[in-house]
Amino acid sequence: MKEVIKQFAHDSEYYILEGCYINELSNTTDDPEMSIAQARVKPGVTTQWHRLKETTERYVILEGKGWVEIGGLAPCNVTVGDVVIIPPLCRQRITNKEQIDLVFLAICTPRFKSDVYERI
């Protein structure tokens, strides 16, 4: 791996059918151990139930407040600074209960690839 600085690209955000917007901040074969995406959920939206095969995902809440449901844990409120750790094959979804966008980092190890995503 080589040193690199990746500038934030505001115009790189795209919508996914899961129900949120994604901006891939770092997801390349040059760094296969990890990927980082910024996710944005609009007010009142709940993402679809899904899970990732062979990939651990972490949410780091940056803006807003949400209601997260993962695995067998009781649903929980999350807010700025909270970290949610989601092991492989653990069902997950998040709801934005506020009037502003819910924004969080989705950090995956190893890096996210579309073939690890399973809608459930």
ChimeraX attribute file (.defattr): number of C-alpha atoms within 10 A of each C-alpha:
attribute: neighborCount
match mode: 1-to-1
recipient: residues
	/A:1	7
	/A:2	5
	/A:3	4
	/A:4	6
	/A:5	5
	/A:6	7
	/A:7	8
	/A:8	11
	/A:9	10
	/A:10	7
	/A:11	7
	/A:12	10
	/A:13	16
	/A:14	12
	/A:15	13
	/A:16	10
	/A:17	8
	/A:18	13
	/A:19	17
	/A:20	19
	/A:21	17
	/A:22	20
	/A:23	20
	/A:24	19
	/A:25	19
	/A:26	19
	/A:27	19
	/A:28	15
	/A:29	11
	/A:30	10
	/A:31	13
	/A:32	14
	/A:33	13
	/A:34	19
	/A:35	21
	/A:36	21
	/A:37	20
	/A:38	20
	/A:39	23
	/A:40	23
	/A:41	24
	/A:42	19
	/A:43	17
	/A:44	14
	/A:45	17
	/A:46	19
	/A:47	18
	/A:48	17
	/A:49	15
	/A:50	16
	/A:51	24
	/A:52	23
	/A:53	15
	/A:54	14
	/A:55	22
	/A:56	21
	/A:57	25
	/A:58	18
	/A:59	23
	/A:60	21
	/A:61	22
	/A:62	18
	/A:63	15
	/A:64	20
	/A:65	23
	/A:66	26
	/A:67	16
	/A:68	20
	/A:69	18
	/A:70	20
	/A:71	14
	/A:72	9
	/A:73	8
	/A:74	9
	/A:75	13
	/A:76	11
	/A:77	15
	/A:78	20
	/A:79	17
	/A:80	15
	/A:81	12
	/A:82	13
	/A:83	16
	/A:84	16
	/A:85	15
	/A:86	19
	/A:87	20
	/A:88	15
	/A:89	17
	/A:90	17
	/A:91	19
	/A:92	20
	/A:93	18
	/A:94	23
	/A:95	22
	/A:96	24
	/A:97	19
	/A:98	15
	/A:99	11
	/A:100	14
	/A:101	19
	/A:102	26
	/A:103	25
	/A:104	26
	/A:105	21
	/A:106	24
	/A:107	23
	/A:108	23
	/A:109	17
	/A:110	16
	/A:111	20
	/A:112	27
	/A:113	15
	/A:114	7
	/A:115	8
	/A:116	14
	/A:117	15
	/A:118	13
	/A:119	11
	/A:120	9
